[in-house]
């Protein structure tokens, strides 16, 4: 784990594409583009753990049918999920 300061480490923060703070960048052998903004509380915390496992293994936990459908996408997709603590 590494902590970056937006004011001091501006170039590195921009390289990660961080748009807001606080932010958690989850990456493993490569950057999968997984970002958590804010504090992952409640049910969001389990999603953070799932993201860490995904990034560390590099293996998505998806059905083969889903993976096959994803392989047919012609362009990158930017998915943003918004939630509030419950």
PyMOL Python script that loads the backbone (N, CA, C, O; Angstrom):
from pymol import cmd

cmd.read_pdbstr("""\
ATOM      1  N   UNK A   1       0.846  -1.168   0.000  1.00  0.00           N
ATOM      2  CA  UNK A   1       0.000   0.000   0.000  1.00  0.00           C
ATOM      3  C   UNK A   1       0.890   1.229   0.000  1.00  0.00           C
ATOM      4  O   UNK A   1       1.927   1.266   0.662  1.00  0.00           O
ATOM      5  N   UNK A   2       0.471   2.222  -0.747  1.00  0.00           N
ATOM      6  CA  UNK A   2       1.216   3.468  -0.848  1.00  0.00           C
ATOM      7  C   UNK A   2       0.237   4.631  -0.744  1.00  0.00           C
ATOM      8  O   UNK A   2      -0.839   4.593  -1.340  1.00  0.00           O
ATOM      9  N   UNK A   3       0.600   5.645  -0.004  1.00  0.00           N
ATOM     10  CA  UNK A   3      -0.236   6.829   0.152  1.00  0.00           C
ATOM     11  C   UNK A   3       0.400   7.967  -0.632  1.00  0.00           C
ATOM     12  O   UNK A   3       1.577   8.277  -0.453  1.00  0.00           O
ATOM     13  N   UNK A   4      -0.393   8.585  -1.503  1.00  0.00           N
ATOM     14  CA  UNK A   4       0.078   9.731  -2.267  1.00  0.00           C
ATOM     15  C   UNK A   4      -0.658  10.978  -1.802  1.00  0.00           C
ATOM     16  O   UNK A   4      -1.834  10.917  -1.442  1.00  0.00           O
ATOM     17  N   UNK A   5       0.029  12.095  -1.812  1.00  0.00           N
ATOM     18  CA  UNK A   5      -0.545  13.382  -1.436  1.00  0.00           C
ATOM     19  C   UNK A   5      -0.839  14.147  -2.721  1.00  0.00           C
ATOM     20  O   UNK A   5       0.054  14.346  -3.545  1.00  0.00           O
ATOM     21  N   UNK A   6      -2.079  14.573  -2.893  1.00  0.00           N
ATOM     22  CA  UNK A   6      -2.492  15.253  -4.112  1.00  0.00           C
ATOM     23  C   UNK A   6      -1.639  16.486  -4.394  1.00  0.00           C
ATOM     24  O   UNK A   6      -1.314  16.758  -5.550  1.00  0.00           O
ATOM     25  N   UNK A   7      -1.276  17.226  -3.367  1.00  0.00           N
ATOM     26  CA  UNK A   7      -0.501  18.453  -3.557  1.00  0.00           C
ATOM     27  C   UNK A   7       0.966  18.163  -3.872  1.00  0.00           C
ATOM     28  O   UNK A   7       1.578  18.874  -4.669  1.00  0.00           O
ATOM     29  N   UNK A   8       1.524  17.144  -3.264  1.00  0.00           N
ATOM     30  CA  UNK A   8       2.952  16.843  -3.417  1.00  0.00           C
ATOM     31  C   UNK A   8       3.215  15.915  -4.601  1.00  0.00           C
ATOM     32  O   UNK A   8       4.183  16.104  -5.337  1.00  0.00           O
ATOM     33  N   UNK A   9       2.360  14.921  -4.783  1.00  0.00           N
ATOM     34  CA  UNK A   9       2.563  13.880  -5.798  1.00  0.00           C
ATOM     35  C   UNK A   9       1.638  14.069  -6.998  1.00  0.00           C
ATOM     36  O   UNK A   9       1.136  13.093  -7.555  1.00  0.00           O
ATOM     37  N   UNK A  10       1.413  15.305  -7.391  1.00  0.00           N
ATOM     38  CA  UNK A  10       0.413  15.626  -8.413  1.00  0.00           C
ATOM     39  C   UNK A  10       0.592  14.816  -9.710  1.00  0.00           C
ATOM     40  O   UNK A  10      -0.391  14.307 -10.247  1.00  0.00           O
ATOM     41  N   UNK A  11       1.804  14.691 -10.210  1.00  0.00           N
ATOM     42  CA  UNK A  11       2.026  13.961 -11.469  1.00  0.00           C
ATOM     43  C   UNK A  11       1.648  12.489 -11.347  1.00  0.00           C
ATOM     44  O   UNK A  11       1.018  11.931 -12.246  1.00  0.00           O
ATOM     45  N   UNK A  12       2.024  11.869 -10.253  1.00  0.00           N
ATOM     46  CA  UNK A  12       1.694  10.446 -10.062  1.00  0.00           C
ATOM     47  C   UNK A  12       0.199  10.259  -9.875  1.00  0.00           C
ATOM     48  O   UNK A  12      -0.380   9.295 -10.375  1.00  0.00           O
ATOM     49  N   UNK A  13      -0.431  11.188  -9.149  1.00  0.00           N
ATOM     50  CA  UNK A  13      -1.881  11.117  -8.954  1.00  0.00           C
ATOM     51  C   UNK A  13      -2.583  11.239 -10.306  1.00  0.00           C
ATOM     52  O   UNK A  13      -3.518  10.489 -10.586  1.00  0.00           O
ATOM     53  N   UNK A  14      -2.144  12.167 -11.136  1.00  0.00           N
ATOM     54  CA  UNK A  14      -2.739  12.336 -12.463  1.00  0.00           C
ATOM     55  C   UNK A  14      -2.501  11.108 -13.339  1.00  0.00           C
ATOM     56  O   UNK A  14      -3.362  10.742 -14.140  1.00  0.00           O
ATOM     57  N   UNK A  15      -1.349  10.476 -13.193  1.00  0.00           N
ATOM     58  CA  UNK A  15      -1.055   9.269 -13.975  1.00  0.00           C
ATOM     59  C   UNK A  15      -2.041   8.148 -13.658  1.00  0.00           C
ATOM     60  O   UNK A  15      -2.357   7.332 -14.525  1.00  0.00           O
ATOM     61  N   UNK A  16      -2.525   8.107 -12.426  1.00  0.00           N
ATOM     62  CA  UNK A  16      -3.528   7.114 -12.034  1.00  0.00           C
ATOM     63  C   UNK A  16      -4.933   7.518 -12.470  1.00  0.00           C
ATOM     64  O   UNK A  16      -5.863   6.717 -12.372  1.00  0.00           O
ATOM     65  N   UNK A  17      -5.095   8.742 -12.946  1.00  0.00           N
ATOM     66  CA  UNK A  17      -6.413   9.191 -13.378  1.00  0.00           C
ATOM     67  C   UNK A  17      -7.350   9.472 -12.223  1.00  0.00           C
ATOM     68  O   UNK A  17      -8.569   9.426 -12.388  1.00  0.00           O
ATOM     69  N   UNK A  18      -6.800   9.762 -11.059  1.00  0.00           N
ATOM     70  CA  UNK A  18      -7.636  10.058  -9.891  1.00  0.00           C
ATOM     71  C   UNK A  18      -8.299  11.412 -10.099  1.00  0.00           C
ATOM     72  O   UNK A  18      -7.629  12.411 -10.359  1.00  0.00           O
ATOM     73  N   UNK A  19      -9.627  11.433  -9.981  1.00  0.00           N
ATOM     74  CA  UNK A  19     -10.401  12.632 -10.250  1.00  0.00           C
ATOM     75  C   UNK A  19     -10.828  13.362  -8.986  1.00  0.00           C
ATOM     76  O   UNK A  19     -11.106  14.561  -9.023  1.00  0.00           O
ATOM     77  N   UNK A  20     -10.881  12.650  -7.876  1.00  0.00           N
ATOM     78  CA  UNK A  20     -11.346  13.228  -6.616  1.00  0.00           C
ATOM     79  C   UNK A  20     -10.558  12.595  -5.478  1.00  0.00           C
ATOM     80  O   UNK A  20      -9.924  11.555  -5.655  1.00  0.00           O
ATOM     81  N   UNK A  21     -10.602  13.222  -4.322  1.00  0.00           N
ATOM     82  CA  UNK A  21      -9.983  12.645  -3.126  1.00  0.00           C
ATOM     83  C   UNK A  21     -10.994  12.669  -1.994  1.00  0.00           C
ATOM     84  O   UNK A  21     -11.855  13.548  -1.967  1.00  0.00           O
ATOM     85  N   UNK A  22     -10.917  11.737  -1.063  1.00  0.00           N
ATOM     86  CA  UNK A  22      -9.963  10.637  -0.998  1.00  0.00           C
ATOM     87  C   UNK A  22     -10.283   9.572  -2.046  1.00  0.00           C
ATOM     88  O   UNK A  22     -11.435   9.389  -2.440  1.00  0.00           O
ATOM     89  N   UNK A  23      -9.242   8.883  -2.480  1.00  0.00           N
ATOM     90  CA  UNK A  23      -9.395   7.850  -3.500  1.00  0.00           C
ATOM     91  C   UNK A  23      -8.525   6.651  -3.152  1.00  0.00           C
ATOM     92  O   UNK A  23      -7.451   6.788  -2.567  1.00  0.00           O
ATOM     93  N   UNK A  24      -9.009   5.482  -3.523  1.00  0.00           N
ATOM     94  CA  UNK A  24      -8.237   4.248  -3.389  1.00  0.00           C
ATOM     95  C   UNK A  24      -8.089   3.678  -4.796  1.00  0.00           C
ATOM     96  O   UNK A  24      -9.080   3.437  -5.485  1.00  0.00           O
ATOM     97  N   UNK A  25      -6.848   3.465  -5.214  1.00  0.00           N
ATOM     98  CA  UNK A  25      -6.555   2.847  -6.508  1.00  0.00           C
ATOM     99  C   UNK A  25      -6.201   1.393  -6.226  1.00  0.00           C
ATOM    100  O   UNK A  25      -5.271   1.108  -5.471  1.00  0.00           O
ATOM    101  N   UNK A  26      -6.943   0.480  -6.832  1.00  0.00           N
ATOM    102  CA  UNK A  26      -6.683  -0.950  -6.642  1.00  0.00           C
ATOM    103  C   UNK A  26      -5.992  -1.454  -7.901  1.00  0.00           C
ATOM    104  O   UNK A  26      -6.561  -1.414  -8.992  1.00  0.00           O
ATOM    105  N   UNK A  27      -4.750  -1.932  -7.739  1.00  0.00           N
ATOM    106  CA  UNK A  27      -4.034  -2.489  -8.880  1.00  0.00           C
ATOM    107  C   UNK A  27      -3.223  -3.691  -8.437  1.00  0.00           C
ATOM    108  O   UNK A  27      -2.835  -3.806  -7.274  1.00  0.00           O
ATOM    109  N   UNK A  28      -2.976  -4.575  -9.373  1.00  0.00           N
ATOM    110  CA  UNK A  28      -2.153  -5.752  -9.118  1.00  0.00           C
ATOM    111  C   UNK A  28      -0.960  -5.716 -10.040  1.00  0.00           C
ATOM    112  O   UNK A  28      -0.201  -4.746 -10.038  1.00  0.00           O
ATOM    113  N   UNK A  29      -0.780  -6.773 -10.839  1.00  0.00           N
ATOM    114  CA  UNK A  29       0.312  -6.797 -11.803  1.00  0.00           C
ATOM    115  C   UNK A  29       0.130  -5.704 -12.850  1.00  0.00           C
ATOM    116  O   UNK A  29       1.094  -5.261 -13.473  1.00  0.00           O
ATOM    117  N   UNK A  30      -1.116  -5.276 -13.035  1.00  0.00           N
ATOM    118  CA  UNK A  30      -1.401  -4.146 -13.924  1.00  0.00           C
ATOM    119  C   UNK A  30      -2.531  -3.325 -13.317  1.00  0.00           C
ATOM    120  O   UNK A  30      -3.184  -3.753 -12.365  1.00  0.00           O
ATOM    121  N   UNK A  31      -2.748  -2.162 -13.868  1.00  0.00           N
ATOM    122  CA  UNK A  31      -3.814  -1.282 -13.383  1.00  0.00           C
ATOM    123  C   UNK A  31      -5.097  -1.635 -14.125  1.00  0.00           C
ATOM    124  O   UNK A  31      -5.192  -1.448 -15.338  1.00  0.00           O
ATOM    125  N   UNK A  32      -6.083  -2.147 -13.394  1.00  0.00           N
ATOM    126  CA  UNK A  32      -7.358  -2.532 -13.988  1.00  0.00           C
ATOM    127  C   UNK A  32      -8.332  -1.365 -14.070  1.00  0.00           C
ATOM    128  O   UNK A  32      -9.447  -1.522 -14.566  1.00  0.00           O
ATOM    129  N   UNK A  33      -7.923  -0.202 -13.590  1.00  0.00           N
ATOM    130  CA  UNK A  33      -8.788   0.970 -13.632  1.00  0.00           C
ATOM    131  C   UNK A  33      -9.805   1.013 -12.508  1.00  0.00           C
ATOM    132  O   UNK A  33     -10.772   1.770 -12.582  1.00  0.00           O
ATOM    133  N   UNK A  34      -9.605   0.215 -11.468  1.00  0.00           N
ATOM    134  CA  UNK A  34     -10.549   0.174 -10.346  1.00  0.00           C
ATOM    135  C   UNK A  34     -10.226   1.319  -9.397  1.00  0.00           C
ATOM    136  O   UNK A  34      -9.106   1.427  -8.897  1.00  0.00           O
ATOM    137  N   UNK A  35     -11.217   2.173  -9.152  1.00  0.00           N
ATOM    138  CA  UNK A  35     -11.057   3.314  -8.256  1.00  0.00           C
ATOM    139  C   UNK A  35     -12.228   3.349  -7.276  1.00  0.00           C
ATOM    140  O   UNK A  35     -13.379   3.137  -7.657  1.00  0.00           O
ATOM    141  N   UNK A  36     -11.922   3.615  -6.030  1.00  0.00           N
ATOM    142  CA  UNK A  36     -12.940   3.860  -5.013  1.00  0.00           C
ATOM    143  C   UNK A  36     -12.748   5.291  -4.538  1.00  0.00           C
ATOM    144  O   UNK A  36     -11.664   5.659  -4.086  1.00  0.00           O
ATOM    145  N   UNK A  37     -13.790   6.092  -4.639  1.00  0.00           N
ATOM    146  CA  UNK A  37     -13.734   7.472  -4.156  1.00  0.00           C
ATOM    147  C   UNK A  37     -14.546   7.568  -2.881  1.00  0.00           C
ATOM    148  O   UNK A  37     -15.628   6.990  -2.774  1.00  0.00           O
ATOM    149  N   UNK A  38     -14.014   8.302  -1.914  1.00  0.00           N
ATOM    150  CA  UNK A  38     -14.657   8.381  -0.613  1.00  0.00           C
ATOM    151  C   UNK A  38     -14.189   7.227   0.256  1.00  0.00           C
ATOM    152  O   UNK A  38     -13.186   6.579  -0.042  1.00  0.00           O
ATOM    153  N   UNK A  39     -14.911   6.982   1.315  1.00  0.00           N
ATOM    154  CA  UNK A  39     -14.546   5.920   2.253  1.00  0.00           C
ATOM    155  C   UNK A  39     -15.494   4.743   2.050  1.00  0.00           C
ATOM    156  O   UNK A  39     -16.705   4.905   2.203  1.00  0.00           O
ATOM    157  N   UNK A  40     -14.975   3.557   1.708  1.00  0.00           N
ATOM    158  CA  UNK A  40     -15.843   2.399   1.489  1.00  0.00           C
ATOM    159  C   UNK A  40     -16.356   1.835   2.816  1.00  0.00           C
ATOM    160  O   UNK A  40     -15.693   1.020   3.457  1.00  0.00           O
ATOM    161  N   UNK A  41     -17.528   2.277   3.206  1.00  0.00           N
ATOM    162  CA  UNK A  41     -18.135   1.841   4.466  1.00  0.00           C
ATOM    163  C   UNK A  41     -19.272   0.863   4.198  1.00  0.00           C
ATOM    164  O   UNK A  41     -19.786   0.784   3.083  1.00  0.00           O
ATOM    165  N   UNK A  42     -19.650   0.134   5.211  1.00  0.00           N
ATOM    166  CA  UNK A  42     -20.789  -0.777   5.098  1.00  0.00           C
ATOM    167  C   UNK A  42     -20.578  -1.810   4.009  1.00  0.00           C
ATOM    168  O   UNK A  42     -19.530  -2.453   3.942  1.00  0.00           O
ATOM    169  N   UNK A  43     -21.590  -1.965   3.147  1.00  0.00           N
ATOM    170  CA  UNK A  43     -21.520  -2.960   2.075  1.00  0.00           C
ATOM    171  C   UNK A  43     -20.436  -2.641   1.049  1.00  0.00           C
ATOM    172  O   UNK A  43     -19.946  -3.539   0.365  1.00  0.00           O
ATOM    173  N   UNK A  44     -20.059  -1.364   0.940  1.00  0.00           N
ATOM    174  CA  UNK A  44     -19.016  -0.995  -0.014  1.00  0.00           C
ATOM    175  C   UNK A  44     -17.668  -1.609   0.360  1.00  0.00           C
ATOM    176  O   UNK A  44     -16.830  -1.839  -0.512  1.00  0.00           O
ATOM    177  N   UNK A  45     -17.453  -1.875   1.648  1.00  0.00           N
ATOM    178  CA  UNK A  45     -16.174  -2.440   2.079  1.00  0.00           C
ATOM    179  C   UNK A  45     -15.953  -3.824   1.482  1.00  0.00           C
ATOM    180  O   UNK A  45     -14.834  -4.165   1.100  1.00  0.00           O
ATOM    181  N   UNK A  46     -17.014  -4.622   1.399  1.00  0.00           N
ATOM    182  CA  UNK A  46     -16.859  -5.960   0.806  1.00  0.00           C
ATOM    183  C   UNK A  46     -16.512  -5.850  -0.679  1.00  0.00           C
ATOM    184  O   UNK A  46     -15.800  -6.702  -1.210  1.00  0.00           O
ATOM    185  N   UNK A  47     -17.005  -4.815  -1.349  1.00  0.00           N
ATOM    186  CA  UNK A  47     -16.641  -4.600  -2.752  1.00  0.00           C
ATOM    187  C   UNK A  47     -15.166  -4.241  -2.885  1.00  0.00           C
ATOM    188  O   UNK A  47     -14.516  -4.642  -3.850  1.00  0.00           O
ATOM    189  N   UNK A  48     -14.637  -3.493  -1.928  1.00  0.00           N
ATOM    190  CA  UNK A  48     -13.211  -3.173  -1.928  1.00  0.00           C
ATOM    191  C   UNK A  48     -12.386  -4.449  -1.784  1.00  0.00           C
ATOM    192  O   UNK A  48     -11.401  -4.636  -2.499  1.00  0.00           O
ATOM    193  N   UNK A  49     -12.780  -5.317  -0.872  1.00  0.00           N
ATOM    194  CA  UNK A  49     -12.067  -6.586  -0.675  1.00  0.00           C
ATOM    195  C   UNK A  49     -12.131  -7.430  -1.950  1.00  0.00           C
ATOM    196  O   UNK A  49     -11.125  -8.009  -2.360  1.00  0.00           O
ATOM    197  N   UNK A  50     -13.304  -7.500  -2.576  1.00  0.00           N
ATOM    198  CA  UNK A  50     -13.441  -8.242  -3.836  1.00  0.00           C
ATOM    199  C   UNK A  50     -12.515  -7.672  -4.911  1.00  0.00           C
ATOM    200  O   UNK A  50     -11.901  -8.424  -5.668  1.00  0.00           O
ATOM    201  N   UNK A  51     -12.417  -6.351  -4.975  1.00  0.00           N
ATOM    202  CA  UNK A  51     -11.548  -5.706  -5.968  1.00  0.00           C
ATOM    203  C   UNK A  51     -10.081  -6.028  -5.705  1.00  0.00           C
ATOM    204  O   UNK A  51      -9.316  -6.247  -6.643  1.00  0.00           O
ATOM    205  N   UNK A  52      -9.689  -6.057  -4.440  1.00  0.00           N
ATOM    206  CA  UNK A  52      -8.305  -6.392  -4.087  1.00  0.00           C
ATOM    207  C   UNK A  52      -7.990  -7.830  -4.494  1.00  0.00           C
ATOM    208  O   UNK A  52      -6.919  -8.105  -5.034  1.00  0.00           O
ATOM    209  N   UNK A  53      -8.922  -8.744  -4.234  1.00  0.00           N
ATOM    210  CA  UNK A  53      -8.725 -10.148  -4.625  1.00  0.00           C
ATOM    211  C   UNK A  53      -8.621 -10.253  -6.146  1.00  0.00           C
ATOM    212  O   UNK A  53      -7.741 -10.943  -6.661  1.00  0.00           O
ATOM    213  N   UNK A  54      -9.512  -9.574  -6.865  1.00  0.00           N
ATOM    214  CA  UNK A  54      -9.477  -9.596  -8.327  1.00  0.00           C
ATOM    215  C   UNK A  54      -8.138  -9.091  -8.849  1.00  0.00           C
ATOM    216  O   UNK A  54      -7.522  -9.724  -9.706  1.00  0.00           O
ATOM    217  N   UNK A  55      -7.691  -7.952  -8.333  1.00  0.00           N
ATOM    218  CA  UNK A  55      -6.435  -7.364  -8.812  1.00  0.00           C
ATOM    219  C   UNK A  55      -5.233  -8.231  -8.451  1.00  0.00           C
ATOM    220  O   UNK A  55      -4.274  -8.311  -9.218  1.00  0.00           O
ATOM    221  N   UNK A  56      -5.278  -8.875  -7.300  1.00  0.00           N
ATOM    222  CA  UNK A  56      -4.121  -9.673  -6.877  1.00  0.00           C
ATOM    223  C   UNK A  56      -4.020 -10.995  -7.635  1.00  0.00           C
ATOM    224  O   UNK A  56      -2.921 -11.509  -7.841  1.00  0.00           O
ATOM    225  N   UNK A  57      -5.153 -11.545  -8.048  1.00  0.00           N
ATOM    226  CA  UNK A  57      -5.130 -12.815  -8.776  1.00  0.00           C
ATOM    227  C   UNK A  57      -5.157 -12.620 -10.287  1.00  0.00           C
ATOM    228  O   UNK A  57      -4.673 -13.465 -11.039  1.00  0.00           O
ATOM    229  N   UNK A  58      -5.725 -11.504 -10.722  1.00  0.00           N
ATOM    230  CA  UNK A  58      -5.872 -11.254 -12.154  1.00  0.00           C
ATOM    231  C   UNK A  58      -6.954 -12.092 -12.797  1.00  0.00           C
ATOM    232  O   UNK A  58      -7.089 -12.098 -14.021  1.00  0.00           O
ATOM    233  N   UNK A  59      -7.732 -12.806 -11.985  1.00  0.00           N
ATOM    234  CA  UNK A  59      -8.773 -13.691 -12.497  1.00  0.00           C
ATOM    235  C   UNK A  59     -10.152 -13.198 -12.073  1.00  0.00           C
ATOM    236  O   UNK A  59     -10.471 -13.225 -10.885  1.00  0.00           O
ATOM    237  N   UNK A  60     -10.975 -12.748 -13.017  1.00  0.00           N
ATOM    238  CA  UNK A  60     -12.327 -12.322 -12.650  1.00  0.00           C
ATOM    239  C   UNK A  60     -13.185 -13.518 -12.253  1.00  0.00           C
ATOM    240  O   UNK A  60     -13.017 -14.620 -12.776  1.00  0.00           O
ATOM    241  N   UNK A  61     -14.083 -13.289 -11.345  1.00  0.00           N
ATOM    242  CA  UNK A  61     -14.998 -14.345 -10.906  1.00  0.00           C
ATOM    243  C   UNK A  61     -16.303 -14.159 -11.687  1.00  0.00           C
ATOM    244  O   UNK A  61     -17.316 -13.707 -11.152  1.00  0.00           O
ATOM    245  N   UNK A  62     -16.241 -14.521 -12.961  1.00  0.00           N
ATOM    246  CA  UNK A  62     -17.394 -14.378 -13.843  1.00  0.00           C
ATOM    247  C   UNK A  62     -17.619 -15.684 -14.587  1.00  0.00           C
ATOM    248  O   UNK A  62     -16.690 -16.458 -14.817  1.00  0.00           O
ATOM    249  N   UNK A  63     -18.867 -15.910 -14.955  1.00  0.00           N
ATOM    250  CA  UNK A  63     -19.199 -17.100 -15.741  1.00  0.00           C
ATOM    251  C   UNK A  63     -18.534 -17.000 -17.112  1.00  0.00           C
ATOM    252  O   UNK A  63     -18.332 -15.900 -17.627  1.00  0.00           O
ATOM    253  N   UNK A  64     -18.200 -18.129 -17.695  1.00  0.00           N
ATOM    254  CA  UNK A  64     -17.559 -18.141 -19.019  1.00  0.00           C
ATOM    255  C   UNK A  64     -18.430 -17.447 -20.060  1.00  0.00           C
ATOM    256  O   UNK A  64     -17.916 -16.782 -20.960  1.00  0.00           O
ATOM    257  N   UNK A  65     -19.741 -17.600 -19.938  1.00  0.00           N
ATOM    258  CA  UNK A  65     -20.669 -16.939 -20.866  1.00  0.00           C
ATOM    259  C   UNK A  65     -20.528 -15.417 -20.778  1.00  0.00           C
ATOM    260  O   UNK A  65     -20.542 -14.730 -21.799  1.00  0.00           O
ATOM    261  N   UNK A  66     -20.395 -14.900 -19.570  1.00  0.00           N
ATOM    262  CA  UNK A  66     -20.215 -13.459 -19.376  1.00  0.00           C
ATOM    263  C   UNK A  66     -18.885 -13.006 -19.958  1.00  0.00           C
ATOM    264  O   UNK A  66     -18.825 -11.981 -20.639  1.00  0.00           O
ATOM    265  N   UNK A  67     -17.823 -13.755 -19.700  1.00  0.00           N
ATOM    266  CA  UNK A  67     -16.506 -13.417 -20.244  1.00  0.00           C
ATOM    267  C   UNK A  67     -16.530 -13.408 -21.771  1.00  0.00           C
ATOM    268  O   UNK A  67     -15.918 -12.542 -22.397  1.00  0.00           O
ATOM    269  N   UNK A  68     -17.229 -14.361 -22.368  1.00  0.00           N
ATOM    270  CA  UNK A  68     -17.332 -14.421 -23.827  1.00  0.00           C
ATOM    271  C   UNK A  68     -18.047 -13.184 -24.364  1.00  0.00           C
ATOM    272  O   UNK A  68     -17.640 -12.624 -25.382  1.00  0.00           O
ATOM    273  N   UNK A  69     -19.102 -12.760 -23.688  1.00  0.00           N
ATOM    274  CA  UNK A  69     -19.824 -11.552 -24.107  1.00  0.00           C
ATOM    275  C   UNK A  69     -18.937 -10.319 -23.996  1.00  0.00           C
ATOM    276  O   UNK A  69     -18.953  -9.456 -24.873  1.00  0.00           O
ATOM    277  N   UNK A  70     -18.168 -10.238 -22.919  1.00  0.00           N
ATOM    278  CA  UNK A  70     -17.285  -9.086 -22.725  1.00  0.00           C
ATOM    279  C   UNK A  70     -16.196  -9.025 -23.794  1.00  0.00           C
ATOM    280  O   UNK A  70     -15.781  -7.937 -24.196  1.00  0.00           O
ATOM    281  N   UNK A  71     -15.739 -10.170 -24.250  1.00  0.00           N
ATOM    282  CA  UNK A  71     -14.696 -10.200 -25.286  1.00  0.00           C
ATOM    283  C   UNK A  71     -15.186  -9.624 -26.613  1.00  0.00           C
ATOM    284  O   UNK A  71     -14.374  -9.223 -27.447  1.00  0.00           O
ATOM    285  N   UNK A  72     -16.492  -9.580 -26.819  1.00  0.00           N
ATOM    286  CA  UNK A  72     -17.035  -9.063 -28.076  1.00  0.00           C
ATOM    287  C   UNK A  72     -17.141  -7.544 -28.093  1.00  0.00           C
ATOM    288  O   UNK A  72     -17.444  -6.971 -29.140  1.00  0.00           O
ATOM    289  N   UNK A  73     -16.904  -6.878 -26.980  1.00  0.00           N
ATOM    290  CA  UNK A  73     -16.987  -5.415 -26.952  1.00  0.00           C
ATOM    291  C   UNK A  73     -15.928  -4.821 -27.876  1.00  0.00           C
ATOM    292  O   UNK A  73     -14.772  -5.243 -27.864  1.00  0.00           O
ATOM    293  N   UNK A  74     -16.334  -3.844 -28.668  1.00  0.00           N
ATOM    294  CA  UNK A  74     -15.431  -3.246 -29.654  1.00  0.00           C
ATOM    295  C   UNK A  74     -14.583  -2.122 -29.073  1.00  0.00           C
ATOM    296  O   UNK A  74     -13.577  -1.736 -29.669  1.00  0.00           O
ATOM    297  N   UNK A  75     -14.977  -1.593 -27.917  1.00  0.00           N
ATOM    298  CA  UNK A  75     -14.243  -0.463 -27.329  1.00  0.00           C
ATOM    299  C   UNK A  75     -14.245  -0.595 -25.811  1.00  0.00           C
ATOM    300  O   UNK A  75     -15.045  -1.332 -25.236  1.00  0.00           O
ATOM    301  N   UNK A  76     -13.335   0.132 -25.179  1.00  0.00           N
ATOM    302  CA  UNK A  76     -13.314   0.156 -23.715  1.00  0.00           C
ATOM    303  C   UNK A  76     -14.611   0.767 -23.200  1.00  0.00           C
ATOM    304  O   UNK A  76     -15.217   1.611 -23.860  1.00  0.00           O
ATOM    305  N   UNK A  77     -15.025   0.338 -22.026  1.00  0.00           N
ATOM    306  CA  UNK A  77     -16.237   0.840 -21.394  1.00  0.00           C
ATOM    307  C   UNK A  77     -15.869   1.410 -20.034  1.00  0.00           C
ATOM    308  O   UNK A  77     -15.152   0.773 -19.263  1.00  0.00           O
ATOM    309  N   UNK A  78     -16.356   2.602 -19.739  1.00  0.00           N
ATOM    310  CA  UNK A  78     -16.109   3.252 -18.454  1.00  0.00           C
ATOM    311  C   UNK A  78     -17.366   3.103 -17.607  1.00  0.00           C
ATOM    312  O   UNK A  78     -18.380   3.748 -17.873  1.00  0.00           O
ATOM    313  N   UNK A  79     -17.298   2.254 -16.590  1.00  0.00           N
ATOM    314  CA  UNK A  79     -18.448   2.002 -15.724  1.00  0.00           C
ATOM    315  C   UNK A  79     -18.237   2.741 -14.415  1.00  0.00           C
ATOM    316  O   UNK A  79     -17.200   2.597 -13.768  1.00  0.00           O
ATOM    317  N   UNK A  80     -19.228   3.534 -14.028  1.00  0.00           N
ATOM    318  CA  UNK A  80     -19.169   4.251 -12.755  1.00  0.00           C
ATOM    319  C   UNK A  80     -20.387   3.850 -11.930  1.00  0.00           C
ATOM    320  O   UNK A  80     -21.522   3.922 -12.401  1.00  0.00           O
ATOM    321  N   UNK A  81     -20.136   3.428 -10.702  1.00  0.00           N
ATOM    322  CA  UNK A  81     -21.200   3.020  -9.795  1.00  0.00           C
ATOM    323  C   UNK A  81     -21.185   3.977  -8.616  1.00  0.00           C
ATOM    324  O   UNK A  81     -20.140   4.189  -8.002  1.00  0.00           O
ATOM    325  N   UNK A  82     -22.321   4.551  -8.298  1.00  0.00           N
ATOM    326  CA  UNK A  82     -22.437   5.473  -7.180  1.00  0.00           C
ATOM    327  C   UNK A  82     -23.280   4.830  -6.093  1.00  0.00           C
ATOM    328  O   UNK A  82     -24.294   4.195  -6.382  1.00  0.00           O
ATOM    329  N   UNK A  83     -22.865   4.993  -4.845  1.00  0.00           N
ATOM    330  CA  UNK A  83     -23.636   4.445  -3.733  1.00  0.00           C
ATOM    331  C   UNK A  83     -23.511   5.364  -2.531  1.00  0.00           C
ATOM    332  O   UNK A  83     -22.625   6.216  -2.463  1.00  0.00           O
ATOM    333  N   UNK A  84     -24.412   5.172  -1.595  1.00  0.00           N
ATOM    334  CA  UNK A  84     -24.355   5.924  -0.346  1.00  0.00           C
ATOM    335  C   UNK A  84     -24.342   4.929   0.799  1.00  0.00           C
ATOM    336  O   UNK A  84     -24.943   3.860   0.691  1.00  0.00           O
ATOM    337  N   UNK A  85     -23.665   5.259   1.903  1.00  0.00           N
ATOM    338  CA  UNK A  85     -23.655   4.346   3.050  1.00  0.00           C
ATOM    339  C   UNK A  85     -25.061   4.162   3.602  1.00  0.00           C
ATOM    340  O   UNK A  85     -25.867   5.093   3.619  1.00  0.00           O
ATOM    341  N   UNK A  86     -25.340   2.942   4.052  1.00  0.00           N
ATOM    342  CA  UNK A  86     -26.659   2.676   4.624  1.00  0.00           C
ATOM    343  C   UNK A  86     -26.552   2.463   6.107  1.00  0.00           C
ATOM    344  O   UNK A  86     -27.561   2.224   6.771  1.00  0.00           O
TER     345      UNK A  86
END
""", "prot")
cmd.dss("prot")
cmd.show_as("cartoon", "prot")
cmd.util.cbc("prot")
cmd.orient("prot")
